[in-house]
Amino acid sequence: MVKLIAFQGEPGAFSHAAAHALFPEGQPVPCVTFEDTIAAVQQGKADFGVVPVENSLYGRITDIYHLLPESGLFINGEHFLRIEMNLLGIKGSTLNDVKSVQSLSVALGQCRKFISKNGLKTINGADTAGSAREIAERGDKSVAAIASRYAAEVYGLDILAEGIEDAAHNTTRFLVISKTAERPKAGQVKVKTTFVFRVRNVPAALFKAMGGFATNGVNMTKLESYMLDGSFTATQFYADIEGHPDDRNVQLAFEELQFFCDHFHVLGVYPAGKV
C-alpha cells in the first residue's frame, strides 16, 4: 500500500524534496501550515509527516518546538537536506533573458551576491515552490524563480544557474513523525533519542539534572528552551542525545534527570541521519 506523506508547502518545496528523499514511493500530501501537517498525521489523512526542525543558517524552526511535544505524535527518523538554491526559468530561456527574480524573501536574501552580480530586480513571493509555479504559469522569459532542483522537475522549468546561494553549508534537518513509535532495537544502528522535560522549581535544578549525562558519558547534541503559554516562569526544554533508552548509561542519566523534573516525555528514538 502506498504511504501518504504530509509536508508543509506547495509541491516542489524543500520539504517536498525531503519527503521524496525519505519516501520515494510515497504519495505527497501538501499542507498549508505546520499545524495542518501535524493534523493530517493525527487524523490519519497521512501515514507520516516530514517537518523541518532546524536550519544551519537560521537556527531552530520555532513552531515545531511548540507543536510537536503536544501533538501526541512520535519522531521515527531524521534527514539532513542540503539546501541548494537554483535559478529556474521557463523552457528555452537563458540567464541573459532574465531581468527579475522571484522567491521567498529568505531565499532571495541567501542569494544576494548572485542577484547583485547579474543586476536582477527582486520580487517577494509567498514561498520558493509557489514562485516556481507562478513562473511556469506566467511563461515570461524575463522573470525567473529561485527554488529547488525538485521544483524545476515538478513545474517543468529549466535550471539556468545552480548552486547560487551565498553560503555553501546551508542545510536543513527534517524529522519524520507518525502516530506510532517505531523504535530500533538498542545496538543495531547509531541512535538518537529526543525528549522534553521541565525541571522542578528548586535551586540549580537544571545544572543537577544535566549532571547525569556527563557522569554517565551520554552525549547531548541539542538542548533548547522555550516558554510555555507565554509565561516567563514556565520553561520547557527540548533535547537530543546520542544513545538508546535501553542503554544502561542512558537509563542512569534519565533516572537522575527525572529526579529533578516535574515533567519528562520521550518524543522519539530513531536512527541518526547522515549529515
C-alpha positions as a Markdown table, in Angstrom:
| # | Residue | x | y | z |
|---|---|---|---|---|
| 1 | Met | 0.0 | 0.0 | 0.0 |
| 2 | Val | 1.3 | 3.5 | -0.9 |
| 3 | Lys | 2.2 | 5.6 | 2.1 |
| 4 | Leu | 0.8 | 9.1 | 2.3 |
| 5 | Ile | 3.4 | 11.7 | 3.3 |
| 6 | Ala | 2.4 | 15.1 | 4.6 |
| 7 | Phe | 4.6 | 18.2 | 4.4 |
| 8 | Gln | 4.2 | 21.9 | 4.7 |
| 9 | Gly | 4.3 | 23.9 | 1.4 |
| 10 | Glu | 3.5 | 23.5 | -2.2 |
| 11 | Pro | 4.6 | 20.7 | -4.5 |
| 12 | Gly | 8.3 | 21.3 | -5.2 |
| 13 | Ala | 9.1 | 22.9 | -1.8 |
| 14 | Phe | 12.3 | 21.8 | 0.0 |
| 15 | Ser | 10.0 | 19.9 | 2.5 |
| 16 | His | 8.6 | 18.1 | -0.5 |
| 17 | Ala | 12.2 | 17.2 | -1.7 |
| 18 | Ala | 13.0 | 15.9 | 1.8 |
| 19 | Ala | 9.8 | 13.8 | 1.8 |
| 20 | His | 10.6 | 12.4 | -1.6 |
| 21 | Ala | 14.1 | 11.5 | -0.4 |
| 22 | Leu | 12.8 | 9.7 | 2.6 |
| 23 | Phe | 9.8 | 8.1 | 0.9 |
| 24 | Pro | 10.5 | 7.9 | -2.9 |
| 25 | Glu | 7.4 | 5.7 | -3.5 |
| 26 | Gly | 5.2 | 7.7 | -1.2 |
| 27 | Gln | 2.2 | 9.9 | -2.2 |
| 28 | Pro | 2.8 | 13.5 | -1.2 |
| 29 | Val | 0.2 | 15.4 | 0.8 |
| 30 | Pro | 0.9 | 19.2 | 0.6 |
| 31 | Cys | -0.3 | 21.2 | 3.6 |
| 32 | Val | -0.6 | 24.9 | 4.0 |
| 33 | Thr | 0.8 | 25.2 | 7.6 |
| 34 | Phe | 2.8 | 23.2 | 10.1 |
| 35 | Glu | -0.4 | 22.8 | 12.1 |
| 36 | Asp | -2.2 | 21.3 | 9.1 |
| 37 | Thr | 0.8 | 18.9 | 8.5 |
| 38 | Ile | 0.6 | 17.6 | 12.1 |
| 39 | Ala | -3.2 | 17.4 | 11.9 |
| 40 | Ala | -3.0 | 15.3 | 8.7 |
| 41 | Val | -1.0 | 12.7 | 10.6 |
| 42 | Gln | -3.1 | 12.9 | 13.7 |
| 43 | Gln | -6.3 | 12.4 | 11.8 |
| 44 | Gly | -5.0 | 9.6 | 9.6 |
| 45 | Lys | -5.0 | 11.6 | 6.4 |
| 46 | Ala | -1.3 | 10.9 | 6.1 |
| 47 | Asp | 0.8 | 8.0 | 7.4 |
| 48 | Phe | 3.9 | 10.1 | 8.1 |
| 49 | Gly | 4.7 | 13.8 | 8.3 |
| 50 | Val | 8.1 | 15.3 | 7.3 |
| 51 | Val | 8.7 | 18.6 | 9.1 |
| 52 | Pro | 11.8 | 20.9 | 9.3 |
| 53 | Val | 13.2 | 21.4 | 12.8 |
| 54 | Glu | 16.3 | 23.4 | 12.3 |
| 55 | Asn | 18.5 | 25.1 | 9.6 |
| 56 | Ser | 22.2 | 25.7 | 9.8 |
| 57 | Leu | 21.8 | 29.3 | 8.8 |
| 58 | Tyr | 18.6 | 30.3 | 10.6 |
| 59 | Gly | 18.6 | 28.1 | 13.6 |
| 60 | Arg | 15.5 | 26.3 | 15.0 |
| 61 | Ile | 12.1 | 26.3 | 13.4 |
| 62 | Thr | 10.2 | 27.6 | 16.5 |
| 63 | Asp | 6.7 | 26.4 | 15.6 |
| 64 | Ile | 7.8 | 22.8 | 15.6 |
| 65 | Tyr | 9.2 | 23.0 | 19.1 |
| 66 | His | 5.8 | 24.2 | 20.3 |
| 67 | Leu | 3.6 | 22.0 | 18.2 |
| 68 | Leu | 5.4 | 18.6 | 18.3 |
| 69 | Pro | 5.5 | 17.9 | 22.1 |
| 70 | Glu | 1.8 | 18.5 | 22.4 |
| 71 | Ser | 0.8 | 16.6 | 19.3 |
| 72 | Gly | 0.8 | 13.0 | 20.6 |
| 73 | Leu | 3.0 | 12.0 | 17.6 |
| 74 | Phe | 6.4 | 10.3 | 17.7 |
| 75 | Ile | 9.6 | 11.0 | 15.9 |
| 76 | Asn | 10.7 | 8.0 | 13.8 |
| 77 | Gly | 13.6 | 9.4 | 11.7 |
| 78 | Glu | 15.6 | 12.4 | 10.6 |
| 79 | His | 17.0 | 13.6 | 7.3 |
| 80 | Phe | 19.6 | 16.3 | 6.5 |
| 81 | Leu | 18.8 | 18.1 | 3.3 |
| 82 | Arg | 21.4 | 20.3 | 1.6 |
| 83 | Ile | 19.5 | 23.5 | 0.6 |
| 84 | Glu | 20.8 | 24.3 | -2.9 |
| 85 | Met | 19.3 | 27.4 | -4.5 |
| 86 | Asn | 18.8 | 27.4 | -8.2 |
| 87 | Leu | 17.6 | 29.9 | -10.8 |
| 88 | Leu | 14.7 | 28.5 | -12.7 |
| 89 | Gly | 13.3 | 29.8 | -15.9 |
| 90 | Ile | 10.7 | 28.7 | -18.5 |
| 91 | Lys | 11.7 | 26.2 | -21.1 |
| 92 | Gly | 14.1 | 27.7 | -23.7 |
| 93 | Ser | 15.1 | 30.7 | -21.6 |
| 94 | Thr | 18.7 | 31.6 | -20.7 |
| 95 | Leu | 20.3 | 33.6 | -17.9 |
| 96 | Asn | 20.7 | 36.5 | -20.4 |
| 97 | Asp | 16.9 | 36.7 | -20.8 |
| 98 | Val | 16.2 | 37.2 | -17.0 |
| 99 | Lys | 15.6 | 40.7 | -15.7 |
| 100 | Ser | 13.7 | 39.9 | -12.4 |
| 101 | Val | 13.8 | 37.0 | -9.9 |
| 102 | Gln | 11.0 | 35.9 | -7.6 |
| 103 | Ser | 11.2 | 33.8 | -4.5 |
| 104 | Leu | 10.6 | 33.7 | -0.7 |
| 105 | Ser | 12.4 | 36.7 | 0.9 |
| 106 | Val | 14.7 | 34.4 | 2.9 |
| 107 | Ala | 15.7 | 32.6 | -0.3 |
| 108 | Leu | 16.4 | 36.0 | -2.0 |
| 109 | Gly | 18.5 | 37.0 | 0.9 |
| 110 | Gln | 20.6 | 33.9 | 0.6 |
| 111 | Cys | 21.4 | 34.7 | -3.0 |
| 112 | Arg | 22.3 | 38.4 | -2.7 |
| 113 | Lys | 25.7 | 38.1 | -4.4 |
| 114 | Phe | 24.3 | 36.3 | -7.4 |
| 115 | Ile | 21.4 | 38.7 | -7.7 |
| 116 | Ser | 23.7 | 41.8 | -7.4 |
| 117 | Lys | 26.3 | 40.4 | -9.9 |
| 118 | Asn | 23.6 | 39.8 | -12.5 |
| 119 | Gly | 21.7 | 43.1 | -11.9 |
| 120 | Leu | 18.4 | 41.4 | -11.2 |
| 121 | Lys | 15.3 | 43.0 | -9.7 |
| 122 | Thr | 13.7 | 41.1 | -6.9 |
| 123 | Ile | 10.1 | 40.1 | -6.4 |
| 124 | Asn | 9.0 | 38.8 | -3.0 |
| 125 | Gly | 7.0 | 35.6 | -3.3 |
| 126 | Ala | 5.0 | 33.6 | -0.7 |
| 127 | Asp | 7.5 | 30.6 | -0.9 |
| 128 | Thr | 10.0 | 29.1 | -3.2 |
| 129 | Ala | 7.8 | 26.4 | -4.8 |
| 130 | Gly | 4.9 | 28.8 | -5.2 |
| 131 | Ser | 7.2 | 31.2 | -7.0 |
| 132 | Ala | 8.4 | 28.4 | -9.4 |
| 133 | Arg | 4.7 | 27.5 | -10.1 |
| 134 | Glu | 3.9 | 31.1 | -10.9 |
| 135 | Ile | 6.9 | 31.5 | -13.2 |
| 136 | Ala | 5.8 | 28.4 | -15.1 |
| 137 | Glu | 2.2 | 29.7 | -15.4 |
| 138 | Arg | 3.4 | 33.2 | -16.4 |
| 139 | Gly | 5.5 | 32.0 | -19.3 |
| 140 | Asp | 7.7 | 35.1 | -19.3 |
| 141 | Lys | 11.4 | 34.6 | -20.1 |
| 142 | Ser | 12.3 | 37.8 | -18.3 |
| 143 | Val | 11.2 | 36.5 | -14.9 |
| 144 | Ala | 12.8 | 33.6 | -13.1 |
| 145 | Ala | 12.4 | 31.9 | -9.7 |
| 146 | Ile | 14.8 | 30.8 | -7.1 |
| 147 | Ala | 13.8 | 27.4 | -5.8 |
| 148 | Ser | 14.9 | 23.8 | -5.5 |
| 149 | Arg | 16.0 | 21.4 | -8.3 |
| 150 | Tyr | 13.0 | 19.4 | -7.4 |
| 151 | Ala | 10.7 | 22.3 | -8.1 |
| 152 | Ala | 12.2 | 22.5 | -11.6 |
| 153 | Glu | 11.1 | 18.9 | -12.2 |
| 154 | Val | 7.6 | 19.4 | -10.7 |
| 155 | Tyr | 6.9 | 22.5 | -12.8 |
| 156 | Gly | 8.8 | 21.7 | -16.0 |
| 157 | Leu | 11.3 | 24.6 | -15.7 |
| 158 | Asp | 14.9 | 24.8 | -16.9 |
| 159 | Ile | 17.7 | 25.3 | -14.4 |
| 160 | Leu | 19.5 | 28.4 | -15.6 |
| 161 | Ala | 22.1 | 28.6 | -12.8 |
| 162 | Glu | 22.6 | 26.1 | -10.0 |
| 163 | Gly | 24.1 | 26.5 | -6.5 |
| 164 | Ile | 23.7 | 30.3 | -6.5 |
| 165 | Glu | 23.4 | 30.6 | -2.7 |
| 166 | Asp | 26.0 | 32.7 | -0.8 |
| 167 | Ala | 26.6 | 30.1 | 2.0 |
| 168 | Ala | 27.6 | 26.6 | 0.8 |
| 169 | His | 26.8 | 25.0 | 4.2 |
| 170 | Asn | 23.0 | 25.7 | 4.2 |
| 171 | Thr | 21.4 | 22.5 | 5.5 |
| 172 | Thr | 18.0 | 21.8 | 7.0 |
| 173 | Arg | 17.3 | 19.0 | 9.4 |
| 174 | Phe | 13.9 | 17.3 | 8.9 |
| 175 | Leu | 12.1 | 14.9 | 11.2 |
| 176 | Val | 9.8 | 12.1 | 10.3 |
| 177 | Ile | 6.7 | 11.9 | 12.5 |
| 178 | Ser | 3.8 | 9.4 | 12.9 |
| 179 | Lys | 1.1 | 8.2 | 15.3 |
| 180 | Thr | 3.1 | 5.2 | 16.4 |
| 181 | Ala | 6.6 | 4.9 | 17.7 |
| 182 | Glu | 8.9 | 2.7 | 15.6 |
| 183 | Arg | 12.0 | 2.3 | 17.8 |
| 184 | Pro | 15.0 | 0.4 | 16.5 |
| 185 | Lys | 16.5 | -2.1 | 18.9 |
| 186 | Ala | 19.4 | -1.0 | 21.0 |
| 187 | Gly | 22.8 | -1.7 | 19.5 |
| 188 | Gln | 21.6 | -2.2 | 15.9 |
| 189 | Val | 22.3 | 1.2 | 14.5 |
| 190 | Lys | 23.5 | 4.6 | 15.7 |
| 191 | Val | 20.5 | 6.0 | 17.5 |
| 192 | Lys | 19.2 | 9.4 | 18.7 |
| 193 | Thr | 16.7 | 10.0 | 21.4 |
| 194 | Thr | 14.6 | 13.2 | 21.6 |
| 195 | Phe | 12.7 | 14.2 | 24.7 |
| 196 | Val | 11.2 | 17.2 | 26.5 |
| 197 | Phe | 11.3 | 18.0 | 30.2 |
| 198 | Arg | 10.6 | 20.6 | 32.8 |
| 199 | Val | 12.7 | 20.9 | 35.9 |
| 200 | Arg | 11.3 | 21.4 | 39.4 |
| 201 | Asn | 11.5 | 24.9 | 40.9 |
| 202 | Val | 14.5 | 24.3 | 43.1 |
| 203 | Pro | 17.9 | 26.0 | 43.1 |
| 204 | Ala | 20.3 | 24.7 | 40.4 |
| 205 | Ala | 17.8 | 22.1 | 39.2 |
| 206 | Leu | 18.8 | 22.3 | 35.6 |
| 207 | Phe | 22.5 | 22.1 | 36.5 |
| 208 | Lys | 21.9 | 19.0 | 38.6 |
| 209 | Ala | 19.6 | 17.4 | 36.1 |
| 210 | Met | 22.2 | 17.7 | 33.4 |
| 211 | Gly | 24.9 | 16.2 | 35.6 |
| 212 | Gly | 23.8 | 12.7 | 35.0 |
| 213 | Phe | 24.5 | 12.9 | 31.2 |
| 214 | Ala | 28.1 | 14.0 | 31.9 |
| 215 | Thr | 28.8 | 11.4 | 34.6 |
| 216 | Asn | 27.4 | 8.6 | 32.5 |
| 217 | Gly | 29.1 | 9.6 | 29.3 |
| 218 | Val | 25.9 | 10.4 | 27.3 |
| 219 | Asn | 26.5 | 13.0 | 24.5 |
| 220 | Met | 23.8 | 15.6 | 24.4 |
| 221 | Thr | 23.7 | 17.1 | 20.9 |
| 222 | Lys | 20.9 | 19.6 | 21.5 |
| 223 | Leu | 19.3 | 21.5 | 24.4 |
| 224 | Glu | 16.7 | 24.2 | 23.6 |
| 225 | Ser | 14.4 | 26.0 | 26.0 |
| 226 | Tyr | 11.2 | 27.8 | 25.3 |
| 227 | Met | 8.4 | 29.4 | 27.3 |
| 228 | Leu | 5.1 | 27.7 | 27.8 |
| 229 | Asp | 1.8 | 29.6 | 27.3 |
| 230 | Gly | 3.6 | 32.9 | 27.3 |
| 231 | Ser | 4.8 | 32.5 | 30.9 |
| 232 | Phe | 8.2 | 33.9 | 31.9 |
| 233 | Thr | 8.4 | 31.3 | 34.7 |
| 234 | Ala | 7.3 | 28.1 | 32.9 |
| 235 | Thr | 10.1 | 26.8 | 30.7 |
| 236 | Gln | 10.2 | 23.6 | 28.8 |
| 237 | Phe | 13.4 | 22.0 | 27.5 |
| 238 | Tyr | 13.8 | 20.1 | 24.3 |
| 239 | Ala | 16.8 | 17.8 | 24.0 |
| 240 | Asp | 18.5 | 15.3 | 21.7 |
| 241 | Ile | 21.1 | 12.7 | 22.9 |
| 242 | Glu | 23.1 | 10.1 | 21.2 |
| 243 | Gly | 22.0 | 6.7 | 22.6 |
| 244 | His | 19.0 | 4.4 | 23.2 |
| 245 | Pro | 16.8 | 4.5 | 26.4 |
| 246 | Asp | 17.7 | 0.8 | 26.8 |
| 247 | Asp | 21.4 | 1.6 | 27.0 |
| 248 | Arg | 22.5 | 1.3 | 30.7 |
| 249 | Asn | 24.3 | 4.7 | 30.7 |
| 250 | Val | 21.2 | 6.4 | 29.2 |
| 251 | Gln | 18.9 | 4.7 | 31.8 |
| 252 | Leu | 21.1 | 6.1 | 34.6 |
| 253 | Ala | 21.2 | 9.6 | 33.1 |
| 254 | Phe | 17.4 | 9.6 | 32.7 |
| 255 | Glu | 16.9 | 8.4 | 36.3 |
| 256 | Glu | 18.9 | 11.3 | 37.5 |
| 257 | Leu | 17.2 | 13.8 | 35.2 |
| 258 | Gln | 13.7 | 12.8 | 36.3 |
| 259 | Phe | 14.6 | 13.2 | 40.0 |
| 260 | Phe | 14.8 | 16.9 | 39.3 |
| 261 | Cys | 11.8 | 17.1 | 36.9 |
| 262 | Asp | 8.1 | 17.5 | 37.2 |
| 263 | His | 7.6 | 16.5 | 33.5 |
| 264 | Phe | 9.5 | 14.2 | 31.2 |
| 265 | His | 8.4 | 12.7 | 27.9 |
| 266 | Val | 10.3 | 10.8 | 25.1 |
| 267 | Leu | 9.3 | 12.1 | 21.7 |
| 268 | Gly | 11.2 | 9.6 | 19.7 |
| 269 | Val | 14.0 | 7.0 | 19.4 |
| 270 | Tyr | 15.3 | 6.7 | 15.8 |
| 271 | Pro | 18.3 | 6.0 | 13.6 |
| 272 | Ala | 20.6 | 9.0 | 13.3 |
| 273 | Gly | 20.7 | 10.6 | 9.9 |
| 274 | Lys | 23.8 | 11.3 | 7.8 |
| 275 | Val | 24.8 | 15.0 | 7.8 |
